[in-house]
């Protein structure tokens, strides 16, 4: 799974002019399931999201996690993170999971996050979304959780 984490002071997602997800301080996470991803990658991603120390402590050092600060998670599906721009001028998205599989893994990630963390909001899968955020820092971290190679 590919994700981009943004430490935010606040963020919201709108679909057709209506807010469908909103958090105050926390992490806005853009998420893309790739071909070959499974629940194992979603579980690893969630564990990293909850424990990654990118929030400042009393001395301003990045020593606190989203759990430590009781911050929100705003999970937004974004298949374009799988864009391959190596050839030509139009990105290819062939590495993104098929839509049904992408939705299944996104929904799984959301369910697991809601079970593990008190404040979880979402965008809407496959919708035309407008994402508004106040990036704090700015701190933006790309994160890729690759499937374990198959052994013979």
Protein Blocks (a to p, Z undefined) as FASTA:
>chain_A
ZZdddddfbdcddeehiafbdcdedddddddddehiafklmmmmmmmmmmoccbccfkop
afbcfklnopacdddddfklmpcfkgojbdcfklpccfklmmmmmmmmmmmmmmmpmbdc
dddehiacddddddehiacdddddddddddZZ
